[in-house]
Amino acid sequence: MKFTPQAFLGKTVVLYFYPKDSTPGCTTEAMQFRDHHKDFTNAGAVVFGVSRDNMASHDKFKQNLELPFELIADTEEKLCHMFGVVKNKIMYGKKVKGIERSTFLIDSEGLLRTEWRGIKVAGHVEDVLKAVQELKNPA
């Protein structure tokens, strides 16, 4: 699937970037987006998970967790660089480039409304859902 923000004008888009398929934190985050998927849909939002994994890895991850939303294989890091989520990290004492866990909320006119960077998984999906619902029903 080719993702372009223009293709989703008229819809609220939740784009969440995660480091790697089938790792503990990423699995938990994906399951939380899955478990709240109906709430996102009811609020008029489309959810996409993005990582540098290929489609074969994504398909397996999606199938294992029964994810009801699309995963984008950003193997060339185009979206990652567009949103500035590739960071230098230290893993096992070595410097590596990796994806900083981040989420972006894009409104129905294609404007970036909220961004969460370097997030912790616990409670994050609820925060995103709340922001989506507030976008749909401003106070």
C-alpha positions in Angstrom: 0.0 0.0 0.0 1.3 3.4 -0.9 0.6 6.0 1.8 0.1 9.7 0.8 -1.6 12.1 3.2 -3.6 13.4 0.3 -5.3 10.0 -0.2 -6.9 10.4 3.2 -8.3 13.9 3.1 -11.6 14.0 4.8 -10.4 11.4 7.4 -8.5 11.8 10.6 -5.3 9.8 10.3 -3.3 8.3 13.2 0.2 7.4 12.1 2.2 5.5 14.7 5.8 4.7 14.1 7.4 1.8 16.0 10.8 0.2 16.0 10.2 -3.5 15.0 7.5 -6.1 14.4 7.1 -8.8 17.0 9.2 -7.2 19.8 7.6 -6.8 23.2 6.9 -3.1 23.3 5.7 -3.0 19.7 3.5 -6.0 20.2 1.9 -4.4 23.3 1.4 -1.1 21.4 -0.2 -2.8 18.4 -2.5 -4.8 20.6 -3.7 -1.7 22.3 -4.4 0.0 19.0 -6.2 -3.2 18.0 -8.3 -3.3 21.2 -9.3 0.4 20.7 -9.7 0.1 16.9 -13.5 0.3 17.0 -13.3 3.5 19.1 -10.9 5.1 16.6 -13.2 4.1 13.7 -16.3 5.5 15.5 -14.4 8.8 16.0 -13.7 8.9 12.2 -10.0 8.0 12.3 -7.9 5.6 10.3 -4.9 4.0 12.1 -1.7 3.0 10.4 1.4 1.4 12.0 4.7 2.2 10.3 8.1 0.5 10.7 11.1 -0.3 8.5 10.1 -4.0 8.4 9.2 -5.5 5.1 5.7 -6.6 4.1 6.3 -10.3 4.8 7.2 -9.4 8.4 4.2 -7.0 8.6 1.8 -9.7 7.3 3.0 -12.2 9.9 2.8 -9.6 12.7 -0.6 -8.5 11.5 -1.9 -12.1 11.3 -0.5 -13.2 14.6 -2.1 -10.2 16.5 -5.3 -10.1 14.3 -4.6 -6.4 13.6 -7.6 -4.7 12.0 -5.5 -1.8 10.5 -2.8 -1.5 7.9 0.9 -1.6 8.5 3.1 0.4 6.2 6.5 -1.1 5.3 8.8 1.9 5.1 11.8 0.0 4.1 13.4 3.0 2.4 12.6 5.2 5.5 10.8 7.8 3.4 8.0 8.4 5.9 10.4 8.0 8.8 12.5 10.8 7.5 9.5 12.9 6.5 8.3 12.8 10.2 11.8 12.9 11.6 11.6 9.7 13.7 14.9 8.1 12.8 17.2 8.6 15.8 20.6 7.5 17.0 20.1 5.0 19.8 22.4 2.9 21.9 21.6 -0.8 21.8 23.7 -3.2 23.7 26.5 -0.6 23.9 26.5 0.1 20.2 25.3 3.2 18.3 22.5 2.3 15.9 19.9 4.2 13.9 16.4 3.3 14.9 12.9 4.5 14.9 11.9 6.5 17.9 8.4 5.4 19.0 6.2 8.3 17.9 2.6 9.0 16.9 1.2 11.7 14.7 -2.4 12.9 14.5 -3.4 14.4 11.1 -6.8 16.0 10.8 -9.3 15.6 7.9 -7.7 18.6 6.1 -4.3 17.0 6.1 -2.9 19.2 8.9 -0.6 17.8 11.6 -2.5 18.5 14.8 -0.7 16.6 17.5 2.6 14.7 17.8 3.9 12.4 20.5 7.6 11.6 20.4 9.8 9.2 22.4 6.7 7.8 24.1 6.1 5.0 26.6 3.6 2.4 25.5 1.5 2.4 28.8 -1.5 4.7 28.5 -0.4 6.1 25.1 -3.2 4.7 22.9 -5.8 6.1 25.3 -4.1 9.6 25.0 -4.2 9.4 21.2 -7.9 8.2 21.3 -8.8 11.1 23.5 -7.1 13.6 21.1 -9.0 12.0 18.1 -12.3 12.3 20.0 -11.6 15.9 20.9 -10.9 16.7 17.2 -14.2 15.2 16.2 -16.2 16.9 19.0 -14.4 20.1 20.0 -15.5 21.5 23.4 
